[in-house]
Amino acid sequence: MTTAPAGEAPAGATAETPAVPLPRPRPAEKPVSPAAAVPAGEVYGPPKPETHAAEPTKPVVPRIYQTACPAVLLGRVEATALPPIADGQCHAQSPLSVTGVLANGRMVPVSGGVQTDCGVASALPAWVESVDSYLLSREQTRIAELVVGTSYMCRNVNGGSSGNLSFHGFADALDVVGFKLEDGRFVTVEGGWANATSPEGRLLRFAHDSACAQFTTVLGPEANAEHHDHLHVDLGCHGKTCTARLCE
Ligand SMILES: [Zn+2]
């Protein structure tokens, strides 16, 4: 048996082709995890999340938690949802832009750019319907439009420089200026309240008193000088158990 000298090709091999081919260089192998060793088509656990390191990550938009208003869902109030209000101590998480309320089978327009919460919006249809029914029976006309002055506004009670925050600062109050009627009249608190026995004076007093059945606070011209030209309505809590009403 002949043995080729070290460094020389064995017998039968040429100088260009070594008799024992050398393996090609291979990339370093990663350690095989048990999951990767599972045969294709078989699953032994939750799939591994795919990672796309090269893709830019999308910014996470935090969810804004707001609540729906059943009176809007049921079609009793015509309104669109507004973003939350956060203005110092004033705030409203789910304010609405109210443009109409259902009364006696039709949508009565509400003007004035009303921003209010679901509670006040939900109390409006029954009140407006009662005033509308009064007009129909006593004046043979109906409400063409409910005219509102101030709704949401971050201010103190009666606009004072000090004192408690008004419920207007929580979108939980409305200042009703008056009623436009289908017969063409525009009955305002400022112009119609003083003459208590006139049709306008009677209408406004009926509106004031019937509001006390739907809201917990109703303030009109008899309450104080600040309310000489509007009816303020809100759903503020009165009494230890929130069951009292303030109707002035
Ligand atoms: Zn007010």
Boltz pocket constraint, residues with backbone or C-beta under 6 A from the ligand:
constraints:
  - pocket:
      binder: B
      contacts: [[A, 150], [A, 168], [A, 173], [A, 174], [A, 175], [A, 231], [A, 232], [A, 233]]
      max_distance: 6.0
